[in-house]
């Protein structure tokens, strides 16, 4: 009798549970028992010295021995599933390994141990992936955060971490999480996207917009990338950084390291939260100050969130041109307003006009990214900061995306268009040998 047939007989008397549910629960129990026995048998110190492939072979051989000793009849398919899942438990991140191996998954959202969603192509969908119980999910969360020297417990129930491939992880556990531990993973492609992918495959912007952004990056123009969660800000930042000459020294500052810069001369810095005694915190502002002493050509901040905005703007104004950062905002104008509010967090008591002058002189271009309702990402606006008029920062839009409707399948219909304004920064680009043709800014040209 196979394991499936044997398990189908183990249903409660009286009310028969669905066969598939009973099989799934029994398989979970068998996997957990096998996993515990393997952990007891293996010498963990010896295992750490083994290559990953050798370790996989040892796990598979040990499972075969256990199945034989316990006289558990399983089919070839069930045996392969057992080996795969236990290898994932011991060497990876358990049930998440299957989702991490799926290149179409961009977000993994664990709402509870038995309720896991993913985002594919901008749309959320529920999966049949689940953990054994809350303790199992907690064990995987602890495994992830410990890899980067972070901790999560009742005294510190929230944590930001990262996976070895650069994916960003946020986890929350009780007492803050009322329905048990939960986790979200923002994945990044193993092969980073390039500008041609955004233009030709995803149609997030036009070739003309891409050419201009490339020129701005090469010409050391300070840029602010604005957008909401999941709009593609970090992806665009990675792509734009690829145009920075290899001769320049870059210093990156992040809360959780996720940038995938391709330059050879990159110094990566990461903030640190306070320890259990409330000491040892290293803030983004402290890292920006320290970065100025590290002889950077450009400073790249993963996301500006607080008082570090002051030091970043000062760096942009004092010889570190071509710096890049992202910010959460819905429009370019909102992005500058948020930047002004962050200056206020530094408690410098700067007048509003002085703060706006700092922003206007430091930032030249604001790029707005948006995730549309159909899941597609678009660069919806590129605006130039032109200076001040009275107490107001003046801006002019160079390119925009206009939504004109929705088709029968729910897909957004729209087009990119130029405003007809030739930006002031073209003079700077020309000094770097970058010439933008006049036809690029023709408002009569539309691009779908």
C-alpha positions as CSV (number, residue, x, y, z in Angstrom):
1,X,0.0,0.0,0.0
2,X,1.4,3.4,-1.0
3,X,1.7,6.3,1.5
4,X,-1.2,8.0,-0.2
5,X,-3.4,5.0,0.3
6,X,-2.3,4.5,3.8
7,X,-2.9,8.1,4.7
8,X,-6.4,8.1,3.2
9,X,-7.4,5.5,5.7
10,X,-6.3,7.7,8.6
11,X,-9.4,9.9,8.5
12,X,-11.5,10.7,11.6
13,X,-14.3,8.3,12.4
14,X,-17.8,9.5,11.6
15,X,-17.2,12.7,9.5
16,X,-14.7,12.0,6.7
17,X,-12.4,14.9,6.0
18,X,-11.5,15.7,2.4
19,X,-9.0,13.2,1.1
20,X,-6.6,15.9,-0.3
21,X,-6.6,17.8,3.1
22,X,-5.8,14.6,5.0
23,X,-3.0,13.7,2.6
24,X,-1.5,17.2,2.9
25,X,-1.6,17.2,6.7
26,X,-0.1,13.7,6.9
27,X,2.7,14.6,4.5
28,X,3.5,17.7,6.6
29,X,3.7,15.5,9.7
30,X,6.0,13.0,8.0
31,X,8.2,15.8,6.6
32,X,8.5,17.3,10.1
33,X,9.4,14.0,11.7
34,X,12.0,13.2,9.1
35,X,13.5,16.7,9.5
36,X,13.8,16.4,13.2
37,X,15.4,13.0,13.0
38,X,17.9,14.2,10.5
39,X,18.9,17.2,12.7
40,X,19.5,14.8,15.5
41,X,21.6,12.5,13.4
42,X,23.8,15.0,11.6
43,X,26.9,16.6,13.2
44,X,26.1,20.2,12.4
45,X,29.8,21.3,12.8
46,X,30.9,18.7,10.1
47,X,28.0,19.7,7.8
48,X,29.2,23.4,7.7
49,X,32.4,22.3,6.1
50,X,30.8,20.3,3.3
51,X,30.1,21.7,-0.1
52,X,26.4,22.4,-0.8
53,X,26.1,19.7,-3.4
54,X,27.7,17.1,-1.2
55,X,25.4,18.1,1.6
56,X,22.4,17.6,-0.6
57,X,23.5,14.1,-1.5
58,X,24.1,13.3,2.2
59,X,20.5,14.5,3.1
60,X,19.0,12.4,0.2
61,X,20.9,9.3,1.3
62,X,19.9,9.8,5.0
63,X,16.2,10.2,4.0
64,X,16.4,6.9,2.1
65,X,17.8,5.2,5.1
66,X,15.2,6.6,7.4
67,X,12.3,5.6,5.1
68,X,13.8,2.1,5.0
69,X,14.3,1.9,8.7
70,X,10.8,3.2,9.5
71,X,9.3,1.0,6.8
72,X,7.3,3.9,5.3
73,X,6.0,2.9,1.9
74,X,6.3,5.9,-0.5
75,X,6.1,6.3,-4.2
76,X,9.0,7.6,-6.3
77,X,7.2,11.0,-6.6
78,X,6.6,11.2,-2.9
79,X,10.2,10.4,-2.1
80,X,11.5,13.1,-4.5
81,X,9.1,15.7,-2.8
82,X,10.3,14.6,0.6
83,X,14.0,15.0,-0.3
84,X,13.4,18.3,-2.0
85,X,11.4,19.8,0.9
86,X,13.8,18.7,3.6
87,X,16.8,20.0,1.6
88,X,15.0,23.3,1.4
89,X,14.4,23.2,5.2
90,X,18.0,22.4,6.0
91,X,19.9,24.4,3.3
92,X,17.4,27.2,2.4
93,X,14.2,28.9,3.5
94,X,11.7,26.0,3.6
95,X,8.5,26.4,1.5
96,X,9.7,29.8,0.2
97,X,12.4,28.1,-1.9
98,X,9.9,27.1,-4.5
99,X,8.6,30.7,-4.8
100,X,12.2,32.1,-4.8
101,X,13.0,29.8,-7.7
102,X,10.1,31.2,-9.8
103,X,11.5,34.1,-11.9
104,X,7.9,35.5,-12.5
105,X,7.4,36.2,-8.7
106,X,8.3,39.8,-7.8
107,X,6.8,39.8,-4.3
108,X,6.1,37.1,-1.7
109,X,3.6,38.0,1.0
110,X,3.3,35.7,4.0
111,X,0.1,36.8,5.8
112,X,0.2,33.8,8.1
113,X,1.7,30.3,8.1
114,X,-1.0,29.0,5.9
115,X,-1.9,32.1,3.8
116,X,0.8,33.0,1.3
117,X,0.3,35.4,-1.7
118,X,2.7,36.3,-4.5
119,X,2.7,39.1,-7.1
120,X,3.2,38.1,-10.7
121,X,3.3,40.7,-13.5
122,X,1.9,43.3,-11.1
123,X,-1.1,41.2,-9.9
124,X,-1.6,39.5,-6.6
125,X,-2.6,35.8,-6.4
126,X,-2.9,33.3,-3.6
127,X,-0.6,30.2,-3.6
128,X,-1.0,26.7,-2.1
129,X,2.4,27.1,-0.3
130,X,2.1,26.9,3.4
131,X,4.3,26.3,6.5
132,X,3.6,23.6,9.0
133,X,2.6,26.0,11.8
134,X,3.6,29.3,13.3
135,X,6.7,27.9,14.9
136,X,7.9,26.7,11.5
137,X,7.3,30.2,10.0
138,X,9.1,31.8,13.0
139,X,12.1,29.5,12.5
140,X,12.4,30.6,8.8
141,X,12.1,34.3,9.8
142,X,14.8,33.9,12.4
143,X,17.0,32.1,9.9
144,X,16.7,34.9,7.4
145,X,17.3,37.8,9.9
146,X,20.2,36.1,11.6
147,X,22.1,35.9,8.3
148,X,22.5,39.7,8.4
149,X,23.1,40.0,12.1
150,X,19.6,41.2,13.0
151,X,17.3,39.8,15.6
152,X,13.5,39.5,16.0
153,X,11.8,38.7,19.3
154,X,9.1,40.1,21.6
155,X,11.3,43.0,22.6
156,X,12.1,43.8,18.9
157,X,9.1,42.5,16.9
158,X,9.8,44.2,13.6
159,X,12.9,43.8,11.4
160,X,14.2,44.7,7.9
161,X,16.7,42.2,6.4
162,X,17.8,40.9,3.1
163,X,18.4,37.6,1.4
164,X,21.7,36.6,-0.1
165,X,20.4,37.4,-3.6
166,X,19.6,41.0,-2.4
167,X,15.9,40.5,-2.0
168,X,14.4,42.8,0.7
169,X,12.6,41.2,3.7
170,X,10.3,42.7,6.3
171,X,9.0,40.6,9.1
172,X,6.6,41.3,12.0
173,X,5.7,39.0,14.8
174,X,3.4,39.0,17.8
175,X,2.5,41.0,19.9
176,X,2.4,43.5,17.1
177,X,1.2,41.0,14.5
178,X,-2.3,40.0,15.8
179,X,-2.7,37.0,13.5
180,X,0.7,35.4,14.0
181,X,4.1,36.0,12.3
182,X,4.0,37.6,8.8
183,X,6.6,38.5,6.3
184,X,7.0,40.3,3.0
185,X,9.8,39.7,0.5
186,X,10.5,42.2,-2.3
187,X,12.5,40.1,-4.9
188,X,15.1,41.4,-7.3
189,X,16.0,39.7,-10.6
190,X,19.1,37.5,-10.6
191,X,20.0,39.1,-13.9
192,X,19.4,42.9,-13.3
193,X,17.2,44.6,-15.8
194,X,18.8,47.0,-18.3
195,X,17.4,50.1,-19.9
196,X,16.5,48.2,-23.1
197,X,14.3,45.9,-21.0
198,X,12.3,48.9,-19.7
199,X,12.0,50.3,-23.2
200,X,11.4,47.3,-25.4
201,X,9.9,44.6,-23.1
202,X,8.1,46.5,-20.4
203,X,7.4,49.7,-22.3
204,X,7.9,51.7,-19.1
205,X,9.4,54.7,-21.1
206,X,10.3,55.7,-24.6
207,X,13.7,55.4,-26.3
208,X,13.9,59.2,-26.2
209,X,13.3,59.3,-22.5
210,X,15.8,56.6,-21.9
211,X,18.4,58.5,-24.0
212,X,17.9,61.6,-22.0
213,X,18.1,59.8,-18.6
214,X,21.3,58.1,-19.7
215,X,22.8,61.4,-20.7
216,X,21.8,62.9,-17.3
217,X,23.5,60.1,-15.5
218,X,26.7,60.4,-17.5
219,X,26.7,64.2,-17.1
220,X,26.6,64.1,-13.3
221,X,23.2,65.6,-12.9
222,X,21.6,65.2,-9.5
223,X,18.4,63.2,-9.8
224,X,15.6,62.3,-7.5
225,X,13.5,59.2,-8.3
226,X,10.0,59.5,-6.9
227,X,7.2,56.9,-6.7
228,X,5.0,54.7,-4.6
229,X,5.7,51.2,-3.2
230,X,6.5,48.8,-6.0
231,X,6.7,51.4,-8.7
232,X,10.2,50.4,-9.7
233,X,12.2,53.2,-8.1
234,X,15.1,51.0,-7.0
235,X,15.1,49.2,-10.4
236,X,15.4,52.5,-12.2
237,X,18.1,53.7,-9.8
238,X,20.2,50.5,-10.5
239,X,19.8,51.0,-14.2
240,X,20.8,54.7,-14.1
241,X,23.8,53.9,-12.0
242,X,25.0,51.6,-14.7
243,X,25.8,54.7,-16.9
244,X,28.2,56.1,-14.3
245,X,31.8,55.9,-15.6
246,X,33.8,53.1,-14.0
247,X,36.5,55.5,-13.0
248,X,34.3,57.1,-10.4
249,X,34.1,56.1,-6.7
250,X,30.5,55.4,-5.5
251,X,29.4,55.2,-1.9
252,X,25.9,53.7,-1.3
253,X,23.8,54.1,1.9
254,X,20.8,51.9,2.6
255,X,18.7,50.7,5.4
256,X,18.7,47.2,4.0
257,X,21.3,46.7,1.2
258,X,19.4,46.0,-2.0
259,X,21.2,48.0,-4.7
260,X,22.8,46.0,-7.5
261,X,25.4,48.4,-8.8
262,X,27.6,47.1,-11.6
263,X,30.6,49.4,-11.1
264,X,33.9,48.0,-9.8
265,X,34.5,50.8,-7.3
266,X,31.5,50.8,-4.9
267,X,31.6,51.2,-1.2
268,X,28.4,49.9,0.5
269,X,27.2,51.2,3.8
270,X,24.1,50.0,5.8
271,X,22.3,51.5,8.7
272,X,22.1,49.5,12.0
273,X,19.2,49.5,14.4
274,X,19.7,49.9,18.2
275,X,20.5,46.8,20.3
276,X,18.3,45.5,23.0
277,X,19.6,48.2,25.4
278,X,18.7,50.9,22.9
279,X,22.4,51.5,22.0
280,X,24.5,51.1,19.0
281,X,22.2,52.7,16.4
282,X,23.8,54.0,13.2
283,X,21.5,56.2,11.3
284,X,21.4,57.1,7.6
285,X,22.4,60.7,8.5
286,X,25.5,59.5,10.3
287,X,26.5,57.4,7.3
288,X,26.0,60.3,4.9
289,X,28.3,62.4,7.1
290,X,30.8,59.7,7.2
291,X,30.6,59.1,3.5
292,X,31.7,62.7,2.8
293,X,35.1,61.7,4.5
294,X,35.5,58.7,2.2
295,X,36.4,60.6,-1.0
296,X,33.2,59.7,-2.9
297,X,32.6,61.0,-6.5
298,X,28.9,60.3,-6.0
299,X,26.7,59.4,-3.1
300,X,23.8,57.1,-3.8
301,X,21.1,56.8,-1.1
302,X,18.7,53.8,-1.5
303,X,15.9,55.9,-0.1
304,X,15.8,59.2,1.7
305,X,13.4,59.0,4.7
306,X,14.5,61.5,7.3
307,X,17.0,64.0,8.5
308,X,19.7,62.6,6.2
309,X,18.1,64.7,3.5
310,X,19.9,67.8,4.8
311,X,23.4,66.2,4.5
312,X,22.5,64.7,1.2
313,X,21.5,68.0,-0.3
314,X,24.6,69.7,1.1
315,X,26.7,66.9,-0.5
316,X,25.0,67.5,-3.8
317,X,25.7,71.2,-3.5
318,X,29.4,70.8,-2.6
319,X,31.1,68.8,-5.2
320,X,29.3,65.4,-5.2
321,X,27.3,66.0,-8.4
322,X,25.5,63.2,-10.1
323,X,24.2,61.8,-6.8
324,X,21.0,59.7,-6.9
325,X,18.3,58.8,-4.4
326,X,14.7,57.7,-4.3
327,X,11.8,59.0,-2.3
328,X,8.2,57.9,-1.6
329,X,5.8,60.5,-3.2
330,X,2.9,60.5,-5.7
331,X,4.0,63.5,-7.8
332,X,7.3,65.4,-8.5
333,X,5.9,68.4,-6.6
334,X,5.0,66.2,-3.6
335,X,8.5,64.7,-3.7
336,X,10.0,68.2,-3.2
337,X,7.5,69.0,-0.4
338,X,8.5,65.7,1.4
339,X,12.1,66.7,1.0
340,X,11.4,70.0,2.7
341,X,9.6,68.2,5.5
342,X,12.6,66.0,6.0
343,X,14.9,69.0,6.3
344,X,12.7,70.0,9.2
345,X,13.4,66.7,10.9
346,X,17.0,67.8,11.3
347,X,15.9,70.5,13.8
348,X,18.1,73.2,12.1
349,X,15.3,75.8,12.3
350,X,15.9,76.8,8.6
351,X,13.3,79.2,7.2
352,X,11.1,77.6,4.5
353,X,12.6,79.7,1.8
354,X,16.1,78.7,2.7
355,X,15.2,75.0,2.8
356,X,13.6,75.3,-0.7
357,X,16.6,77.1,-2.0
358,X,18.8,74.2,-0.8
359,X,16.5,71.8,-2.7
360,X,16.3,73.9,-5.9
361,X,20.0,74.3,-6.1
362,X,20.8,70.6,-5.4
363,X,18.2,68.7,-7.4
364,X,18.0,69.2,-11.1
365,X,15.6,66.4,-12.3
366,X,12.7,64.5,-10.6
367,X,11.7,61.3,-12.3
368,X,8.2,60.0,-11.3
369,X,7.5,56.3,-11.5
370,X,4.0,54.8,-11.1
371,X,2.5,51.3,-10.9
372,X,-0.7,51.4,-12.9
373,X,-3.9,49.6,-11.9
374,X,-3.1,46.8,-14.4
375,X,0.2,46.1,-12.7
376,X,2.4,47.8,-15.3
377,X,5.1,50.3,-14.3
378,X,5.5,53.5,-16.2
379,X,7.7,56.6,-16.0
380,X,4.8,59.0,-15.8
381,X,6.7,62.3,-15.6
382,X,10.2,63.7,-15.9
383,X,10.5,67.3,-14.6
384,X,13.3,69.7,-14.4
385,X,13.8,71.9,-11.3
386,X,14.5,75.4,-12.8
387,X,15.0,77.5,-9.7
388,X,12.9,79.7,-7.4
389,X,10.2,82.4,-8.0
390,X,9.6,84.1,-4.7
391,X,9.1,81.3,-2.2
392,X,8.1,78.7,-4.7
393,X,10.3,76.1,-6.4
394,X,9.7,76.2,-10.1
395,X,9.6,73.1,-12.3
396,X,8.9,72.3,-15.9
397,X,7.8,69.0,-17.3
398,X,9.8,67.5,-20.1
399,X,8.0,64.2,-20.7
400,X,4.8,62.7,-19.3
401,X,2.5,59.7,-19.7
402,X,-1.2,60.4,-20.3
403,X,-3.7,57.7,-19.5
404,X,-6.6,57.8,-22.0
405,X,-8.7,54.8,-21.0
406,X,-9.0,51.1,-20.0
407,X,-9.6,48.3,-22.5
408,X,-12.0,45.3,-22.0
409,X,-9.2,43.2,-20.3
410,X,-8.6,46.0,-17.7
411,X,-5.3,47.1,-19.3
412,X,-4.5,50.7,-19.3
413,X,-4.5,52.6,-22.6
414,X,-2.3,55.7,-22.8
415,X,0.7,57.3,-24.5
416,X,3.9,59.1,-23.7
417,X,4.4,62.7,-24.9
418,X,6.9,65.5,-24.8
419,X,5.8,68.8,-23.5
420,X,7.6,70.8,-26.2
421,X,9.9,72.4,-23.6
422,X,13.7,72.1,-24.2
423,X,15.3,71.7,-20.8
424,X,18.0,74.0,-19.4
425,X,20.2,71.0,-18.6
426,X,20.9,70.4,-22.3
427,X,23.7,72.9,-22.0
428,X,25.3,70.9,-19.3
429,X,24.9,67.7,-21.3
430,X,26.5,69.4,-24.3
431,X,29.6,70.2,-22.2
432,X,29.9,66.5,-21.5
433,X,29.7,65.7,-25.3
434,X,26.1,64.6,-25.1
435,X,23.8,66.1,-27.7
436,X,20.0,65.6,-27.5
437,X,18.2,66.2,-30.9
438,X,15.5,68.9,-31.1
439,X,13.0,66.3,-32.5
440,X,13.1,64.5,-29.1
441,X,11.1,67.4,-27.5
442,X,8.5,67.7,-30.3
443,X,5.1,67.7,-28.6
444,X,3.4,66.4,-31.7
445,X,5.0,63.0,-31.4
446,X,3.1,60.4,-29.2
447,X,4.4,57.0,-28.1
448,X,2.2,54.2,-26.9
